[in-house]
Amino acid sequence: MLCAPFAGHSLMCYTCQGETSNKYCMKISMCAKEDHYCVTIKDVVGAGYKSKYRISKMCSPECPKAITKQGKMGAKVFCCDKLLCNVNGAGSMETSYSMISMGILANFIYIFRSGL
C-alpha cells in the first residue's frame, strides 16, 4: 500500500518560507506527530501596484488566526488537514492587477455605451 510507509506520521504538507510564487513551494515535508494542519500564509509586501505576495507553507499543531499589522489585515491564513492539501497557493493568491483593471475598464465602457 502507498500509505504504509507513513503509518506512524499523521500528515505531510508542502513547505516553503517567503516565496514569491507558489511554484517555489513544492517541497514535501513529513510533519511531526503533534502537527494537525497544513498551513499556507499569504503576506502582502509593499503598497499599491508595487505590492507583492510572499507565500509560506508549513506544518502546524494548530490553525493560526489571521495576522494583523498596525490594525490592518496583514496576512491571510489558510489551513487544511489532509495529506498534501496545501498544494495550491490558496486560490485568491493569484489575483492579477491587470485583470482587475480590465474588469473596471469593461464596466466603464458598458456604462458609457448604455448612456447611464
N, C-alpha and C positions, 0 to 999 in steps of 0.2 A: 504494500500500500504506500501511496505517496506521503501520507501523513505520519506514518510510523516513526521516522527518524526524529520528528518534532514532538512526540507524545509528551515529553517532560516539560515542554515550553508552551505557554498559553497563547503567545502571539508573535507574529512577525510583522514589521512595519517598514515602510520606506523612510529613510533618514537623510537629512542634509541640514546645513546651517547657513542662513542668509544668502541663498542663491537668487539670481535674477530671473531664472526661468525654471519651470517645472522639469524640463528635460535634464537638468543637472541634479535632480532629486530622485534618482532611481536606485540608490544604494539600498539593498535589503539588509535589515538588521534583525537579529534574534532579540526579542525583548526579555527583560528579567521577569521572573515569576510574579513579582508584585505589580508589574505593568499590565493594565487592563485596557488601555486605549492607544490607538494610533492618533497622533495629533498633527494637524497642519496649521501653521500660523502664517498669516499674510500680513506683513507690515508695510506701511507706506512710508517711503523715504523721500524727502523733498516736498515741494509745494507746487500747485498749479500744473501746467502742462509739462513741467520738468520732473514731476513726481514719478517715482518708480516703485515697483513692488519688490520686496525681499521675502522669499519663501523659506520657511524652516519646517522640517518634519522630524518627528521623534516618537519614541515610546514614552508613555507616562502612566503613573499609577492612578491619576485622576484626570478629568477633563477640565483644563483651566478655564476660567471665565475670560470674557473679552478684556483686552488690555487697553487701558486709557492713558493718554498723555495730556497733561495740562487740562484735564476736564473734557477732552475730546476723544472720540474713538480713535485709538492709535493702531490697533491691530485686530484682525478678525481671527477667531479661533474656530477650527472645525475638528470635531472628534468622531471617531468610529471605533468599533470593537470587533472587527472581523480580520481574518488573515489578509494582509497586504491591502487593506481597504483604503488607505490614503494615497493611492496611485495618482489620482488627479490632483491638480493644483487648486482644488476647490472651485470648480466651475466659474464662479464670478470673478476669479482672479485674472481672467484673460480679457477683461473689458478693454476695448480699444478706444482711445480718444477720437480717432478718425471715424469710427463707426458712430459714435455719439454725435459728432459734428455733422455727419451725413444725415442722420435722423432729424436733427434740428433744422438743417437746410431744407429737407423734404417737407417738413411742416410749414416753413415759411413760404415755400413755393406753392403749396396747396392753398394756404390762406390767401396769398396774393392773387392766385388764379380764380379762386371762388369769390373774390371781392368781399371777404369778411372783414 
